[in-house]
Amino acid sequence: MTDSKADMNTQLTSPVTIDDIARRAKVHPSTVSRTMAADPEKLTPRRRKILEMAQEMGYTPNANAAALRRGASDTIGLLVVSTFLDSTTLSQLSVASFAMRAAAESGLRLITDFHNWSSDWSDQSSKPVPQIVRERRVGGIIATGTWCLPQFEQILSWKIPAVVLGQLENVPDELCSVGLNLKSGMSEAVQYLAALGHRKIALVIGGPKHVAHIHQQQAFEQTAVEFGLPTGDQWIVRADIDYPKTARPLAEGCRITTELLKRPTDTRPTAIIYGNDAMAVGGLQAAGQMNVSVPGELSIIGTSDSFMASGSEPQLTSIREDHHQLMATALRLVDLQIRNMSIPQRHVLVDGPLVKRESCAPPMVSK
């Protein structure tokens, strides 16, 4: 039997290995291994032929084994994906800082790569592979960004242990994902205000491009119905903070709150929940400008539990977004994949509890 036929029979019974390629190319296995790890654009003609031979034989690199051989199994890549923006944002830098802290606590190393994908996606589109993935410098990746199905498929094509982060829908079962359960926090916020006696509660959120705000609206409406509270368009107000317009959540929070407080008594809210803390601080400013006391005449709840919530006057009640726990969970999931260990749950939601502070109180009794 010729070497070529033997190789084909081997493919039918077991995966092609580096040793198989080395035997056919008549080189040492280490030569094949170095060829696989090199940048394809910098290969010599001889090594390019080895690579072509491997592809012809149907060789699939084992990213897990490769990472372990290189000692890269404890190095995780944080891929901060931007679909629309050309420069790094403060939010993206914040994500990276949470990841670095969680990695340090877990005894893992982290390499951060800010990677831009254009918004022009089609079935035929071919997107560049991030350098940390192409060079297999990491054992696995955590990817965070704004997602669509072709992007998930692109990540799967890299054949590397991966976890995607965000408010996610339609994630393929082959990928692990971690997101924030903003619905639970919103539901708790509405229940809390209802228990204080509020009946007229407004929600101020971003437009339909904000997936997180869509989830918040769904939870707000569902919980309001359960408690017999009024719902509808007059109680849900859209803030103009969608990209590509300049994001101005604080100014928008101030503007919208001013309009809400000018309403007639029957439709004027006694409590407002905002989709982020910045808009809630804008609400505090509007109340101050109109001599409306918080929480005496108006209760306010933000979302994120950021430094703005604890640094405001009065301090804001806020729905916590636990980004640290989000990152810690993602790191555990990718580490389990690298080590080929069983994963009890591939898609995880991290709860966001309501942090109660000084900005909420029972509504004033009308005289």
Number of C-alpha atoms within 10 A of each C-alpha: 6 6 11 11 10 12 17 13 11 15 16 9 8 8 14 19 18 19 15 21 23 19 13 16 17 10 13 13 17 12 13 20 16 11 19 21 14 14 12 14 7 9 15 11 9 10 19 16 14 23 19 11 16 23 12 9 20 14 17 13 19 11 20 21 16 19 21 15 10 12 13 20 22 19 20 26 21 26 22 22 20 21 17 14 14 11 11 14 10 9 9 16 13 11 16 22 15 17 25 20 14 22 21 11 10 13 10 16 15 22 16 17 17 17 20 20 16 11 12 8 15 8 6 7 10 9 12 11 14 16 12 19 20 15 14 21 20 28 29 30 27 25 23 22 18 18 20 15 12 14 14 16 14 15 19 15 10 15 15 22 26 27 26 24 23 18 22 18 12 9 16 13 9 12 16 22 28 25 22 23 20 28 22 19 24 31 22 19 25 28 18 16 24 20 12 13 14 21 19 19 24 27 23 25 25 23 16 11 11 17 16 20 22 19 16 24 22 14 19 26 20 15 20 19 11 9 13 10 15 15 17 9 9 12 18 18 18 17 21 18 20 16 12 8 8 9 13 15 23 19 20 22 27 21 17 19 24 18 11 19 18 11 11 9 10 7 16 17 23 25 26 24 28 29 29 25 28 23 30 31 28 23 31 27 21 21 20 12 11 11 10 15 13 21 21 14 18 23 25 27 33 30 28 22 22 18 10 18 26 16 11 15 14 17 17 31 25 32 31 20 21 18 20 17 17 22 24 19 20 27 24 15 27 24 23 14 19 24 16 12 10 10 13 7 9 14 20 17 17 18 19 23 20 23 18 15 15 17 24 24 21 18 20 13 6 5 3
